[in-house]
Amino acid sequence: MRLVVSAAVVVALFVAAAPARAAIVPQRSIAGVALELTKAQVRAKLGAPPRVRHGRNDFGAWTQFVYPRVEVTFQSGNAVTGLQTTSPKERTARGAHVGSTKAELVARVPGLKCEPGHCFLGSFRAGRRVTEFLLRRGRVTRIVVGFVID
């Protein structure tokens, strides 16, 4: 009896220590990183980025932290303005992911609007949040969550 109880405790400890399931929360986050987090908060969640890119565009200077499963963009400041993934390991609560077919995507993401080449939630108006599922040959190739800049 004692062996069974000990085995159950060990199994419970392994289950409790299992990593959290990867998640995309439309209009909010990818890989546990939410829009509007600071650079320090992103580093606290994901660690030091393996790669950092810098550049300039029509809206000013930008920085991008590149992690294996998510790219985090900071446009003209210290707060996250965009997230994107090409990893099939990142999924919505209902299972939409890179690699999903358009039909699977429509069935798994309520309120989705589709046009040639992409499906999306939100409005492409300045300051609004949008979640975009880019499609190629009927399958999702990239998922983006971010603020519309212009």
C-alpha positions as CSV (number, residue, x, y, z in Angstrom):
1,M,0.0,0.0,0.0
2,R,2.8,2.4,0.9
3,L,4.5,1.8,-2.5
4,V,1.2,2.7,-4.3
5,V,0.9,5.9,-2.3
6,S,4.6,6.8,-2.9
7,A,4.2,6.1,-6.7
8,A,1.1,8.3,-6.8
9,V,2.9,11.2,-5.1
10,V,5.8,10.9,-7.5
11,V,3.4,10.9,-10.5
12,A,1.6,13.9,-9.0
13,L,4.9,15.8,-8.7
14,F,5.8,15.1,-12.3
15,V,2.4,16.3,-13.5
16,A,2.7,19.4,-11.4
17,A,6.1,20.1,-12.8
18,A,5.1,19.7,-16.5
19,P,5.5,22.8,-18.6
20,A,2.4,24.9,-19.3
21,R,0.8,24.2,-22.7
22,A,1.8,26.6,-25.4
23,A,-0.9,29.1,-26.1
24,I,-2.1,31.8,-28.5
25,V,-4.7,34.1,-27.0
26,P,-6.2,36.0,-29.9
27,Q,-5.9,39.8,-29.5
28,R,-3.7,39.3,-26.4
29,S,-0.7,37.1,-26.4
30,I,1.5,34.4,-27.9
31,A,3.8,32.0,-25.8
32,G,2.8,33.8,-22.6
33,V,3.9,37.2,-23.8
34,A,1.2,39.8,-23.9
35,L,0.9,43.0,-25.9
36,E,2.1,46.0,-23.8
37,L,4.6,44.1,-21.6
38,T,7.9,45.9,-21.2
39,K,11.2,44.5,-22.5
40,A,12.1,43.6,-18.9
41,Q,8.9,41.7,-18.4
42,V,9.4,39.8,-21.6
43,R,13.0,38.9,-20.5
44,A,11.6,37.8,-17.1
45,K,9.1,35.4,-18.8
46,L,11.3,34.0,-21.6
47,G,14.8,34.8,-20.6
48,A,17.4,36.6,-22.6
49,P,16.5,36.5,-26.3
50,P,18.9,34.4,-28.4
51,R,18.8,37.1,-31.1
52,V,17.9,40.8,-31.1
53,R,17.2,42.8,-34.2
54,H,17.1,46.6,-34.5
55,G,15.8,48.7,-37.4
56,R,14.0,51.8,-38.4
57,N,10.8,52.3,-40.5
58,D,8.3,55.0,-41.2
59,F,7.1,54.9,-37.6
60,G,10.5,55.2,-36.0
61,A,13.1,52.8,-34.4
62,W,12.1,49.3,-33.5
63,T,13.6,46.4,-31.6
64,Q,12.7,42.7,-32.0
65,F,13.5,39.9,-29.6
66,V,13.7,36.6,-31.5
67,Y,13.0,33.5,-29.6
68,P,12.6,29.9,-31.0
69,R,8.8,30.0,-30.9
70,V,7.9,33.7,-31.0
71,E,9.2,37.0,-32.3
72,V,8.4,40.0,-30.0
73,T,8.4,43.5,-31.5
74,F,8.8,46.8,-29.7
75,Q,7.9,49.7,-32.2
76,S,9.2,53.1,-31.0
77,G,9.3,52.3,-27.3
78,N,9.6,49.8,-24.5
79,A,6.2,48.1,-24.8
80,V,5.3,45.0,-26.9
81,T,3.5,46.2,-30.0
82,G,3.5,42.9,-32.0
83,L,4.0,39.2,-31.7
84,Q,4.4,36.5,-34.3
85,T,5.0,32.8,-34.6
86,T,5.7,30.3,-37.3
87,S,5.8,27.4,-34.7
88,P,3.1,24.8,-34.9
89,K,3.6,24.2,-31.2
90,E,1.9,27.5,-30.3
91,R,-1.9,26.9,-30.4
92,T,-5.1,28.6,-29.5
93,A,-7.3,27.1,-26.8
94,R,-9.3,25.3,-29.5
95,G,-6.3,24.1,-31.4
96,A,-5.7,26.5,-34.2
97,H,-2.0,26.6,-35.1
98,V,0.5,27.1,-37.9
99,G,-0.3,24.2,-40.2
100,S,-4.0,24.3,-39.7
101,T,-6.1,24.3,-42.8
102,K,-8.4,27.3,-43.5
103,A,-11.4,25.1,-42.8
104,E,-9.9,24.0,-39.4
105,L,-9.1,27.7,-38.6
106,V,-12.6,28.9,-39.3
107,A,-14.1,26.1,-37.2
108,R,-11.7,26.8,-34.3
109,V,-11.6,30.6,-34.1
110,P,-15.0,32.2,-33.5
111,G,-15.7,35.5,-35.3
112,L,-12.9,35.1,-37.9
113,K,-13.1,37.0,-41.1
114,C,-11.3,35.7,-44.2
115,E,-10.0,37.3,-47.3
116,P,-7.6,35.9,-49.9
117,G,-4.3,35.1,-48.2
118,H,-5.4,35.7,-44.6
119,C,-8.0,35.4,-41.9
120,F,-8.2,37.8,-39.0
121,L,-9.9,39.1,-35.9
122,G,-10.2,42.8,-35.1
123,S,-10.0,45.9,-37.3
124,F,-7.1,47.2,-39.4
125,R,-7.5,50.7,-38.0
126,A,-4.8,52.7,-36.2
127,G,-4.5,51.8,-32.5
128,R,-6.7,48.7,-32.7
129,R,-5.6,45.1,-31.9
130,V,-5.6,42.5,-34.6
131,T,-4.9,38.8,-34.8
132,E,-3.9,37.7,-38.3
133,F,-3.5,34.1,-39.6
134,L,-1.5,34.3,-42.9
135,L,-2.4,31.5,-45.4
136,R,-0.5,29.9,-48.2
137,R,-2.0,27.1,-50.2
138,G,-4.9,26.9,-47.8
139,R,-2.8,26.5,-44.6
140,V,-1.7,28.8,-41.9
141,T,2.0,29.8,-42.2
142,R,2.3,32.6,-39.6
143,I,0.2,34.0,-36.8
144,V,0.5,37.6,-35.8
145,V,-1.0,39.4,-32.7
146,G,-0.4,43.1,-32.6
147,F,-1.5,46.7,-32.7
148,V,-2.2,48.4,-36.0
149,I,0.2,51.3,-36.3
150,D,-1.3,53.4,-39.1
